[in-house]
Amino acid sequence: MASLDATVGGSSSTRLLANLRRFIRWLTTPWVVLSLIMLAVMFVMVVIPLYRLVATTVVWGPTDLPQHPEAVQGELTIYHYVRMLSGRLAQIYTYAPLQHSMTVGIGSTLLALVIGGSLAWLVVRTDMPGRKLVNQLAVIPYVMPSWTLAQAWVTFFKNRLSGGTPGVFEFLVGHAPPDWLSYGPVPIIICSALHYYTFFFLFVSAALMSIDSSLEEAGDLMGASRWRILRKITFPLVIPAILSGVIMTFSKVMGTFGGPNILGTPVKYYVLATMLRGSLGIGDKADAFVLAIVLILFAITTISLNQRLIGTRKSYETIGGRGFMAQLSKLGKMKRAMLIAVIIFQILVIAIPMGLLIYSSLMLIDGNYAFSNLTLQHWIGQRGSNYNHGEPGVLLNPKIYTTAWNSIKLSLYTAFFTALLGVILGYAIVKGRGTRLSKLVEQLAYIPYVIPGIAFGAVYIAMFARRLGPIPPLYGTFALLVIVSVSKHLPYSSRSGVSSMMQVGHELEEAAMVSGANAWQRFRRIIFPLTTSGFVSGFLLTFITTMRELSLIILLVTPATQLLASQTMFYIENGDGQMANIVILILIGLTMIGNFLIGRFSKGGSLKKGLGF
């Protein structure tokens, strides 16, 4: 009996030791180690800031005590939610801005869908001449800062009633345009759509390239009209691409600060983004964070609806095993007319706004468009003049060179760390594909995607306004700008990293293991070289986005960490429109140069790949 117990005990301990060895072997697997490291990083960069954001809204803060002497700082309360979600103040601070945000978001998304979808169809599925050129030009609005068109719109359509000085329209026509055309929802919707239609163009283009034209030809043989084929065959097959564009555009517009601030604030048309910044500006941090939570909840709801709508269809397959045909639709007599229309559109979106900003920057006195008023004062004027509050011209202003270097430095740091983390995330997710750990890593990396930019900036104020363990308060430091920018762009870098990593066969790494290469050698000599295009694509996308980013950093910059994007908004709000236009032009020029250099000295990297194409 004793020997039997000893045998059972021995077999149990043997199984325990075997299970322990298997667990240690699994735990020391490279993809598991990287997954756990990434989980820890994302927990600090995403989960803790979100917790701090919510926690700030449910306790009494120091700014609440003067109005509520009975309150104890740090104690739990629902006061801020009651204040911001019920009563007369809620209508002013929350529900009216929310309604405005929804109006602008829905209107911009629908208009961007029409523009981007139409351009994608003309470029991919028709015989319109100049399609390659149009394909390249369609990405340019995304490279430009989102508020560029808004500033150009104000230059053209501003009036004396709201803007103080006349715009180009009043100068040419002789009477001022109406307020609804100069400011408010209409221009915000138009400018936002003209900037974000690129998402629809890229998504729909990729979907149209995968559709077998024999499906449309079958409809044509059955006697269906071109409009019916588009409505019944082509459109249903690109629904996932359209919904992806809807999510990208709607979430971006809901969290955009620059355009609504320029075009909405003069007529007190506030959206959640501008109201959030205003609340933080007067010290109502908890109230502002409630608005941030409202923004986040709306973004999550929109994405959930998108997933549910896609899930109602059993299949969107358009490529099968019978071969693939892609035949272009013939435009016939409309070919030349379509080309002219597209050229005019590109001129209106790219050339005219840039021309307006350049001309405005040369005007000595704002509102006077005569040639005699042209000068280089705002470019190279001396300090102490009667213009621009005594500041020297932009090219002689040391502050501009400092902010330009800050922007370049932030973009380079963010692009490098984000692209590197994207490759690591891609490796951890792909190598552990199907496991719970891999799914958890992928889901955590996706969280920043659903948080609008200005709300994400508010999250980091809640996180780093005070000491976090060994980490000192980082508010007002350049390091905080790098951390928040890297965190926000993790979803895009992980997407490009996963796409690149899935193209690397596992047998290559296994052969290196047999040859005795360790994990670092395999990553350095096999994995990373084979995924360089994904790294460069993630680097390029992040560099461009960070250079022109405003909503994410507008709450975090200080005079010591000012960037070109925030400097333009400072000049606009200070009434120095010509200086703001020059800084916008510099910002666009630096972004274009960076885009060219990265593309010139890289192999296989592109903006489209960075967006997941």
C-alpha positions as CSV (number, residue, x, y, z in Angstrom):
1,M,0.0,0.0,0.0
2,A,2.8,2.3,0.9
3,S,4.6,1.6,-2.4
4,L,1.3,2.3,-4.3
5,D,1.0,5.7,-2.6
6,A,4.6,6.4,-3.4
7,T,4.0,5.5,-7.0
8,V,0.9,7.8,-7.2
9,G,2.7,10.6,-5.5
10,G,5.7,10.2,-7.8
11,S,3.6,10.3,-10.9
12,S,1.7,13.4,-9.7
13,S,5.0,15.2,-9.0
14,T,6.3,14.1,-12.4
15,R,3.2,15.5,-14.1
16,L,3.6,18.7,-12.1
17,L,7.2,19.1,-13.1
18,A,6.4,18.3,-16.8
19,N,3.6,20.9,-16.8
20,L,5.9,23.4,-15.1
21,R,8.6,22.8,-17.8
22,R,6.0,23.2,-20.6
23,F,4.8,26.4,-19.0
24,I,8.4,27.8,-18.6
25,R,9.1,26.7,-22.2
26,W,6.0,28.5,-23.4
27,L,6.7,31.6,-21.2
28,T,10.2,31.9,-22.7
29,T,9.0,31.7,-26.3
30,P,10.0,34.9,-28.1
31,W,6.4,35.9,-29.2
32,V,5.1,35.3,-25.6
33,V,7.8,37.4,-24.1
34,L,7.1,40.2,-26.6
35,S,3.4,39.9,-26.0
36,L,3.8,40.2,-22.3
37,I,6.1,43.2,-22.7
38,M,3.6,44.9,-25.1
39,L,0.7,44.2,-22.6
40,A,2.7,45.9,-19.9
41,V,3.5,48.9,-22.2
42,M,-0.1,49.3,-23.4
43,F,-1.4,48.9,-19.9
44,V,0.6,51.9,-18.8
45,M,-0.1,53.9,-22.1
46,V,-3.8,53.1,-22.5
47,V,-5.5,51.4,-19.6
48,I,-4.2,53.5,-16.7
49,P,-4.8,56.9,-18.5
50,L,-8.4,55.8,-19.1
51,Y,-8.8,54.8,-15.5
52,R,-7.4,58.2,-14.3
53,L,-9.8,60.0,-16.7
54,V,-12.8,58.3,-15.3
55,A,-11.6,58.6,-11.7
56,T,-11.2,62.3,-12.0
57,T,-14.9,62.7,-13.0
58,V,-16.2,60.9,-9.9
59,V,-14.4,62.8,-7.1
60,W,-14.5,66.3,-5.7
61,G,-11.7,68.4,-7.1
62,P,-10.0,71.5,-5.8
63,T,-11.9,73.8,-8.2
64,D,-15.3,72.5,-6.8
65,L,-14.6,73.5,-3.2
66,P,-15.3,77.3,-3.5
67,Q,-18.8,76.5,-4.8
68,H,-19.4,73.6,-2.5
69,P,-17.7,74.2,0.9
70,E,-19.3,71.1,2.4
71,A,-17.4,68.9,-0.2
72,V,-14.3,67.0,0.8
73,Q,-11.6,66.9,-1.9
74,G,-11.0,63.3,-3.1
75,E,-14.4,61.9,-2.0
76,L,-16.7,60.1,-4.4
77,T,-19.4,62.1,-6.1
78,I,-21.6,62.1,-9.2
79,Y,-21.8,65.9,-9.2
80,H,-19.9,66.4,-12.4
81,Y,-22.1,63.9,-14.3
82,V,-25.3,65.6,-12.9
83,R,-23.9,69.0,-13.9
84,M,-22.9,68.0,-17.4
85,L,-25.8,65.6,-18.3
86,S,-28.9,67.2,-16.7
87,G,-30.3,70.7,-16.3
88,R,-29.9,73.9,-18.2
89,L,-26.1,73.9,-18.1
90,A,-26.0,70.5,-19.6
91,Q,-28.0,71.8,-22.6
92,I,-25.3,74.5,-23.1
93,Y,-22.2,72.6,-22.3
94,T,-23.0,69.1,-23.5
95,Y,-26.2,68.5,-25.6
96,A,-25.9,71.5,-28.0
97,P,-22.2,70.8,-28.7
98,L,-23.0,67.1,-29.1
99,Q,-25.8,67.9,-31.6
100,H,-23.4,70.1,-33.5
101,S,-20.7,67.4,-33.5
102,M,-23.2,64.9,-34.8
103,T,-24.4,67.2,-37.5
104,V,-20.9,68.0,-38.7
105,G,-19.8,64.3,-38.4
106,I,-22.7,62.9,-40.3
107,G,-22.7,65.6,-43.0
108,S,-19.0,65.4,-43.5
109,T,-19.0,61.6,-43.7
110,L,-21.8,61.5,-46.3
111,L,-20.2,64.2,-48.5
112,A,-16.8,62.6,-48.2
113,L,-18.4,59.2,-49.2
114,V,-19.9,60.8,-52.4
115,I,-16.6,62.5,-53.3
116,G,-14.2,59.7,-52.4
117,G,-16.4,56.9,-53.7
118,S,-17.0,58.7,-57.0
119,L,-13.3,59.4,-57.5
120,A,-12.4,55.8,-56.7
121,W,-14.9,54.4,-59.2
122,L,-13.5,56.8,-61.9
123,V,-9.9,55.9,-61.2
124,V,-10.3,52.1,-60.8
125,R,-13.3,51.1,-62.9
126,T,-13.4,53.5,-65.9
127,D,-11.3,54.4,-68.9
128,M,-11.0,58.0,-67.9
129,P,-7.6,59.4,-69.0
130,G,-5.1,60.6,-66.4
131,R,-6.1,58.1,-63.8
132,K,-2.6,57.6,-62.4
133,L,-2.2,61.3,-61.8
134,V,-5.6,61.6,-60.1
135,N,-4.7,58.6,-57.9
136,Q,-1.6,60.4,-56.7
137,L,-3.3,63.8,-56.2
138,A,-6.2,62.3,-54.2
139,V,-3.9,61.5,-51.3
140,I,-2.5,65.1,-51.0
141,P,-5.4,66.5,-48.9
142,Y,-4.6,64.0,-46.3
143,V,-1.0,65.2,-46.1
144,M,-2.2,68.8,-45.6
145,P,-3.3,69.9,-42.1
146,S,-7.0,69.4,-41.6
147,W,-7.6,73.1,-40.9
148,T,-5.8,74.3,-44.0
149,L,-9.1,74.3,-46.0
150,A,-10.9,76.0,-43.1
151,Q,-8.3,78.8,-43.0
152,A,-8.5,79.2,-46.8
153,W,-12.3,79.2,-46.6
154,V,-12.2,82.0,-44.0
155,T,-9.8,84.0,-46.3
156,F,-12.3,83.7,-49.1
157,F,-15.7,83.9,-47.4
158,K,-15.3,85.9,-44.2
159,N,-17.5,88.9,-43.8
160,R,-17.5,92.1,-41.7
161,L,-20.4,90.9,-39.5
162,S,-18.5,88.0,-37.9
163,G,-14.9,88.3,-39.0
164,G,-14.2,92.1,-38.8
165,T,-12.6,92.4,-42.3
166,P,-13.9,91.4,-45.7
167,G,-12.8,88.3,-47.6
168,V,-12.0,87.7,-51.2
169,F,-15.7,87.1,-52.1
170,E,-16.8,90.5,-50.8
171,F,-13.8,92.1,-52.5
172,L,-14.8,90.6,-55.9
173,V,-18.6,90.7,-55.6
174,G,-19.1,93.9,-53.7
175,H,-21.3,92.5,-50.9
176,A,-20.7,90.2,-48.0
177,P,-21.6,86.5,-48.1
178,P,-24.2,85.4,-45.5
179,D,-23.1,84.2,-42.1
180,W,-24.2,80.6,-42.8
181,L,-21.8,80.5,-45.7
182,S,-18.9,82.2,-43.9
183,Y,-19.1,80.3,-40.6
184,G,-21.0,77.5,-38.9
185,P,-22.0,73.9,-39.9
186,V,-22.0,74.3,-43.7
187,P,-18.4,75.4,-44.2
188,I,-17.2,73.0,-41.4
189,I,-18.9,70.1,-43.2
190,I,-17.5,71.0,-46.6
191,C,-13.9,71.6,-45.4
192,S,-13.9,68.4,-43.3
193,A,-15.3,66.3,-46.2
194,L,-12.7,67.8,-48.7
195,H,-10.0,66.7,-46.3
196,Y,-11.1,63.3,-45.2
197,Y,-12.5,62.0,-48.5
198,T,-9.1,60.4,-48.9
199,F,-10.2,57.6,-46.6
200,F,-13.1,56.7,-48.8
201,F,-11.0,56.9,-51.9
202,L,-8.4,54.5,-50.5
203,F,-10.8,52.0,-49.0
204,V,-13.2,51.9,-52.0
205,S,-10.3,51.8,-54.5
206,A,-8.9,48.8,-52.8
207,A,-12.3,47.1,-52.8
208,L,-13.1,47.9,-56.4
209,M,-9.8,46.4,-57.5
210,S,-10.8,43.1,-56.1
211,I,-14.2,42.9,-57.8
212,D,-14.5,40.6,-60.8
213,S,-16.0,42.7,-63.6
214,S,-17.8,39.6,-65.0
215,L,-20.3,40.2,-62.2
216,E,-21.1,43.6,-63.6
217,E,-21.1,42.3,-67.2
218,A,-23.6,39.7,-66.2
219,G,-25.9,42.5,-65.1
220,D,-25.3,44.3,-68.3
221,L,-26.2,41.2,-70.4
222,M,-29.5,41.0,-68.4
223,G,-30.4,44.5,-69.6
224,A,-29.7,46.3,-66.3
225,S,-28.9,50.0,-66.6
226,R,-25.5,51.4,-65.5
227,W,-27.1,53.0,-62.5
228,R,-28.9,49.7,-61.5
229,I,-25.6,47.8,-61.8
230,L,-23.9,50.2,-59.6
231,R,-26.7,50.1,-57.0
232,K,-27.4,46.4,-57.1
233,I,-24.0,44.8,-57.7
234,T,-21.0,47.2,-57.2
235,F,-22.3,49.1,-54.2
236,P,-23.3,46.0,-52.1
237,L,-19.8,44.4,-52.7
238,V,-17.9,47.5,-51.4
239,I,-20.1,47.9,-48.3
240,P,-17.2,46.8,-45.9
241,A,-14.9,49.3,-47.5
242,I,-17.5,52.0,-47.2
243,L,-18.2,51.3,-43.6
244,S,-14.5,51.4,-42.9
245,G,-14.4,54.8,-44.5
246,V,-17.4,55.9,-42.4
247,I,-15.7,54.8,-39.2
248,M,-12.4,56.6,-40.0
249,T,-14.1,59.8,-41.2
250,F,-16.8,60.1,-38.6
251,S,-14.4,59.4,-35.7
252,K,-11.9,61.9,-37.0
253,V,-14.4,64.6,-37.6
254,M,-16.0,64.1,-34.2
255,G,-12.6,64.7,-32.5
256,T,-11.3,67.4,-34.8
257,F,-10.5,70.7,-33.2
258,G,-8.9,73.0,-35.8
259,G,-11.6,73.4,-38.5
260,P,-14.5,73.8,-36.0
261,N,-12.5,76.3,-34.0
262,I,-11.8,78.4,-37.0
263,L,-15.2,78.2,-38.6
264,G,-17.5,77.7,-35.6
265,T,-16.2,79.8,-32.8
266,P,-16.8,83.2,-34.4
267,V,-20.6,82.5,-34.5
268,K,-20.5,80.5,-31.2
269,Y,-21.1,77.2,-33.0
270,Y,-19.3,75.0,-30.5
271,V,-18.7,71.2,-31.0
272,L,-17.6,68.8,-28.3
273,A,-14.0,69.2,-29.2
274,T,-14.0,73.0,-28.9
275,M,-16.2,72.9,-25.7
276,L,-13.8,70.4,-24.2
277,R,-10.8,72.7,-24.8
278,G,-12.8,75.6,-23.4
279,S,-13.7,73.8,-20.2
280,L,-10.1,72.9,-19.6
281,G,-9.0,76.4,-20.3
282,I,-11.1,77.7,-17.4
283,G,-10.0,75.0,-15.1
284,D,-13.1,72.7,-15.1
285,K,-11.0,69.6,-15.6
286,A,-13.6,67.1,-14.4
287,D,-16.3,68.6,-16.5
288,A,-14.0,68.5,-19.5
289,F,-13.3,64.8,-18.9
290,V,-17.0,64.1,-18.8
291,L,-17.2,65.5,-22.3
292,A,-14.2,63.4,-23.3
293,I,-16.0,60.3,-22.0
294,V,-19.1,61.3,-24.1
295,L,-16.9,61.5,-27.2
296,I,-15.3,58.1,-26.5
297,L,-18.7,56.4,-25.9
298,F,-20.0,57.8,-29.2
299,A,-16.9,56.5,-31.0
300,I,-17.2,53.1,-29.5
301,T,-21.0,53.0,-30.3
302,T,-20.2,53.9,-34.0
303,I,-17.6,51.2,-34.3
304,S,-19.9,48.6,-32.7
305,L,-22.7,49.5,-35.2
306,N,-20.2,49.1,-38.0
307,Q,-19.2,45.6,-36.9
308,R,-22.8,44.6,-36.4
309,L,-23.8,45.9,-39.9
310,I,-20.9,43.9,-41.5
311,G,-21.9,40.9,-39.5
312,T,-25.4,40.8,-41.0
313,R,-24.0,39.7,-44.4
314,K,-22.8,36.1,-44.6
315,S,-20.2,36.8,-47.3
316,Y,-18.6,39.7,-49.2
317,E,-16.4,37.4,-51.3
318,T,-15.6,38.7,-54.7
319,I,-12.5,36.7,-55.7
320,G,-13.0,33.0,-56.3
321,G,-11.1,30.2,-57.9
322,R,-12.5,30.6,-61.5
323,G,-10.1,33.4,-62.5
324,F,-10.3,37.1,-62.2
325,M,-11.4,39.6,-64.8
326,A,-11.1,43.4,-64.4
327,Q,-12.6,45.2,-67.4
328,L,-12.9,49.0,-67.4
329,S,-16.3,50.7,-68.0
330,K,-16.2,52.9,-71.1
331,L,-17.3,56.5,-70.5
332,G,-17.8,57.3,-74.1
333,K,-18.6,60.9,-74.8
334,M,-18.4,61.6,-71.0
335,K,-14.7,60.7,-70.8
336,R,-13.4,64.2,-71.5
337,A,-16.1,65.8,-69.4
338,M,-15.3,63.6,-66.4
339,L,-11.6,64.4,-66.7
340,I,-12.2,68.1,-66.8
341,A,-14.5,67.8,-63.8
342,V,-11.9,65.9,-61.8
343,I,-9.2,68.4,-62.7
344,I,-11.4,71.3,-61.6
345,F,-12.1,69.5,-58.4
346,Q,-8.4,69.0,-57.7
347,I,-7.7,72.7,-58.4
348,L,-10.5,73.7,-56.0
349,V,-9.2,71.4,-53.2
350,I,-5.4,71.8,-53.6
351,A,-4.3,74.7,-55.8
352,I,-6.9,77.5,-54.8
353,P,-6.5,77.0,-51.0
354,M,-2.8,77.1,-51.3
355,G,-3.0,80.2,-53.6
356,L,-5.3,82.0,-51.1
357,L,-2.9,81.3,-48.2
358,I,0.1,82.5,-50.2
359,Y,-1.7,85.7,-51.4
360,S,-3.1,86.4,-47.9
361,S,0.4,86.0,-46.4
362,L,1.6,88.8,-48.6
363,M,-1.1,91.3,-47.6
364,L,0.1,94.1,-45.3
365,I,-3.3,94.9,-44.0
366,D,-5.9,92.1,-43.7
367,G,-8.9,92.6,-45.9
368,N,-7.2,94.8,-48.5
369,Y,-6.7,92.7,-51.6
370,A,-5.2,95.4,-53.9
371,F,-1.8,94.7,-55.4
372,S,-0.5,97.9,-53.7
373,N,-1.1,96.2,-50.3
374,L,1.3,93.3,-51.0
375,T,4.4,93.1,-49.0
376,L,6.9,90.7,-47.4
377,Q,6.4,92.3,-43.9
378,H,4.9,89.1,-42.5
379,W,7.7,87.0,-44.0
380,I,10.8,89.1,-43.3
381,G,9.6,92.1,-41.4
382,Q,11.7,93.5,-38.5
383,R,10.8,93.2,-34.8
384,G,9.0,96.1,-33.2
385,S,6.8,97.2,-36.1
386,N,3.2,98.1,-35.8
387,Y,2.2,94.6,-37.2
388,N,1.8,91.2,-35.7
389,H,2.0,92.5,-32.1
390,G,5.6,93.6,-32.6
391,E,6.9,90.1,-33.6
392,P,9.3,89.9,-36.5
393,G,8.4,88.2,-39.8
394,V,8.2,84.4,-39.7
395,L,11.5,83.8,-41.4
396,L,13.3,86.1,-39.0
397,N,11.4,84.8,-35.9
398,P,13.5,82.5,-33.7
399,K,10.3,81.2,-32.1
400,I,9.2,79.7,-35.5
401,Y,12.5,77.9,-35.9
402,T,12.1,76.4,-32.4
403,T,8.6,75.3,-33.1
404,A,9.6,73.9,-36.5
405,W,12.4,71.9,-34.9
406,N,10.0,70.7,-32.2
407,S,7.5,69.5,-34.8
408,I,10.2,67.7,-36.8
409,K,11.7,66.2,-33.7
410,L,8.4,65.0,-32.4
411,S,7.4,63.5,-35.8
412,L,10.7,61.6,-36.1
413,Y,10.7,60.3,-32.6
414,T,7.0,59.3,-32.8
415,A,7.4,57.7,-36.2
416,F,10.5,55.7,-35.2
417,F,9.1,54.3,-31.9
418,T,5.6,53.7,-33.4
419,A,7.0,51.9,-36.4
420,L,9.3,49.8,-34.2
421,L,6.5,48.9,-31.8
422,G,4.3,48.1,-34.8
423,V,6.8,45.4,-36.0
424,I,7.1,44.0,-32.5
425,L,3.3,43.9,-32.2
426,G,3.0,42.4,-35.6
427,Y,5.4,39.6,-34.6
428,A,3.6,38.9,-31.3
429,I,0.1,38.9,-32.8
430,V,1.0,36.8,-35.9
431,K,3.2,34.2,-34.2
432,G,0.5,33.7,-31.6
433,R,-2.4,33.9,-34.0
434,G,-5.5,32.2,-32.6
435,T,-4.4,32.2,-28.9
436,R,-6.1,34.3,-26.2
437,L,-2.9,36.2,-25.5
438,S,-2.5,37.2,-29.1
439,K,-6.2,38.4,-29.2
440,L,-5.8,40.4,-26.0
441,V,-2.7,42.1,-27.4
442,E,-4.5,42.9,-30.6
443,Q,-7.5,44.3,-28.8
444,L,-5.5,46.5,-26.5
445,A,-3.5,47.9,-29.4
446,Y,-6.9,48.8,-31.0
447,I,-8.2,50.9,-28.1
448,P,-6.6,54.2,-29.0
449,Y,-8.2,53.9,-32.4
450,V,-11.7,54.4,-30.9
451,I,-10.7,57.5,-28.9
452,P,-11.0,60.8,-30.7
453,G,-7.8,62.8,-30.7
454,I,-8.7,65.6,-28.4
455,A,-10.3,63.2,-25.9
456,F,-7.1,61.1,-26.0
457,G,-5.1,64.3,-25.1
458,A,-7.5,64.8,-22.2
459,V,-6.8,61.2,-21.1
460,Y,-3.1,62.0,-20.8
461,I,-3.7,65.2,-18.8
462,A,-5.5,63.0,-16.3
463,M,-2.6,60.6,-16.4
464,F,0.5,62.7,-16.1
465,A,-0.7,65.9,-14.3
466,R,0.7,64.4,-11.1
467,R,3.3,61.8,-10.2
468,L,2.7,58.2,-11.3
469,G,4.8,56.0,-9.1
470,P,8.4,56.6,-10.1
471,I,7.3,58.7,-13.1
472,P,7.3,62.5,-12.3
473,P,4.6,64.8,-13.5
474,L,5.1,65.1,-17.3
475,Y,2.6,67.8,-18.1
476,G,4.4,70.6,-20.0
477,T,7.3,68.4,-21.1
478,F,8.3,67.3,-24.6
479,A,8.4,63.7,-23.4
480,L,4.6,63.7,-22.8
481,L,4.0,64.8,-26.4
482,V,6.1,61.8,-27.7
483,I,4.3,59.4,-25.4
484,V,0.8,60.5,-26.3
485,S,1.6,60.6,-30.0
486,V,3.1,57.0,-29.9
487,S,0.2,55.7,-28.0
488,K,-2.4,57.2,-30.3
489,H,-0.7,55.8,-33.4
490,L,-0.3,52.2,-32.1
491,P,-3.4,50.9,-34.0
492,Y,-2.0,52.0,-37.4
493,S,1.5,50.8,-36.7
494,S,0.3,47.4,-35.5
495,R,-1.9,47.1,-38.6
496,S,1.0,47.6,-40.9
497,G,3.2,45.4,-38.8
498,V,0.7,42.5,-38.9
499,S,0.3,42.9,-42.7
500,S,4.1,42.7,-43.2
501,M,4.6,39.9,-40.7
502,M,2.0,37.7,-42.3
503,Q,4.0,37.6,-45.5
504,V,7.0,36.1,-43.7
505,G,7.0,32.2,-43.7
506,H,7.6,30.5,-40.4
507,E,10.0,28.1,-42.0
508,L,12.6,30.9,-42.4
509,E,12.8,31.4,-38.6
510,E,12.7,27.7,-38.0
511,A,15.7,27.2,-40.3
512,A,17.6,29.9,-38.4
513,M,16.7,28.2,-35.1
514,V,18.1,24.9,-36.4
515,S,21.3,26.7,-37.4
516,G,21.6,27.9,-33.8
517,A,20.6,31.6,-34.1
518,N,19.1,33.1,-31.0
519,A,15.9,35.2,-30.9
520,W,17.7,38.5,-31.3
521,Q,19.7,37.2,-34.2
522,R,16.6,35.9,-35.9
523,F,14.8,39.2,-35.5
524,R,17.8,41.3,-36.6
525,R,18.9,39.2,-39.6
526,I,15.6,37.7,-40.8
527,I,12.4,39.2,-39.4
528,F,13.2,42.9,-39.5
529,P,14.8,42.9,-42.9
530,L,11.8,41.1,-44.4
531,T,9.4,43.5,-42.8
532,T,11.2,46.7,-43.7
533,S,8.4,47.9,-46.0
534,G,5.9,47.6,-43.1
535,F,8.3,49.6,-40.9
536,V,8.8,52.3,-43.5
537,S,5.1,52.5,-44.3
538,G,4.2,52.8,-40.6
539,F,7.0,55.4,-40.2
540,L,5.7,57.4,-43.2
541,L,2.1,57.4,-42.1
542,T,3.0,58.4,-38.5
543,F,5.4,61.1,-39.6
544,I,2.8,62.8,-41.8
545,T,0.1,62.5,-39.2
546,T,2.2,63.8,-36.4
547,M,3.5,66.7,-38.3
548,R,0.0,68.1,-39.0
549,E,-1.6,66.8,-35.8
550,L,-3.5,69.5,-33.8
551,S,-6.4,67.9,-31.9
552,L,-4.2,65.4,-30.1
553,I,-1.7,67.9,-28.7
554,I,-3.7,71.2,-28.4
555,L,-4.4,70.4,-24.7
556,L,-0.9,69.4,-23.9
557,V,1.4,72.0,-25.5
558,T,2.9,74.8,-23.5
559,P,5.0,77.8,-24.6
560,A,8.1,75.7,-24.2
561,T,6.8,72.8,-26.2
562,Q,4.9,74.7,-28.9
563,L,4.7,73.0,-32.3
564,L,3.9,74.5,-35.8
565,A,0.4,73.1,-35.7
566,S,-0.4,74.7,-32.3
567,Q,1.4,77.9,-33.3
568,T,-0.9,78.4,-36.3
569,M,-3.9,78.2,-34.0
570,F,-2.3,80.7,-31.5
571,Y,-1.8,83.2,-34.4
572,I,-5.4,82.6,-35.6
573,E,-6.9,83.2,-32.2
574,N,-4.6,86.2,-31.7
575,G,-5.8,87.8,-34.9
576,D,-2.5,87.4,-36.8
577,G,-4.0,85.6,-39.8
578,Q,-1.2,86.3,-42.2
579,M,1.4,84.9,-39.8
580,A,-0.8,81.8,-39.3
581,N,-1.0,81.2,-43.1
582,I,2.8,81.4,-43.5
583,V,3.2,78.8,-40.7
584,I,0.7,76.6,-42.4
585,L,2.6,76.8,-45.6
586,I,5.9,76.0,-43.8
587,L,4.2,73.0,-42.2
588,I,2.8,71.7,-45.5
589,G,6.3,72.2,-47.1
590,L,8.1,70.3,-44.3
591,T,5.5,67.4,-44.5
592,M,5.9,67.1,-48.2
593,I,9.7,67.1,-48.0
594,G,9.6,64.5,-45.3
595,N,7.2,62.4,-47.4
596,F,9.4,62.7,-50.4
597,L,12.7,61.9,-48.6
598,I,11.2,58.8,-46.8
599,G,9.7,57.5,-50.0
600,R,12.9,58.3,-52.0
601,F,15.3,56.4,-49.7
602,S,13.0,53.5,-48.8
603,K,12.0,50.4,-50.7
604,G,8.4,49.4,-50.7
605,G,7.2,51.9,-48.1
606,S,4.1,54.0,-48.9
607,L,1.3,55.9,-47.3
608,K,-1.3,53.4,-48.7
609,K,0.6,50.5,-47.0
610,G,0.7,52.5,-43.8
611,L,-3.1,52.8,-43.9
612,G,-3.4,49.1,-44.5
613,F,-3.5,48.7,-48.3
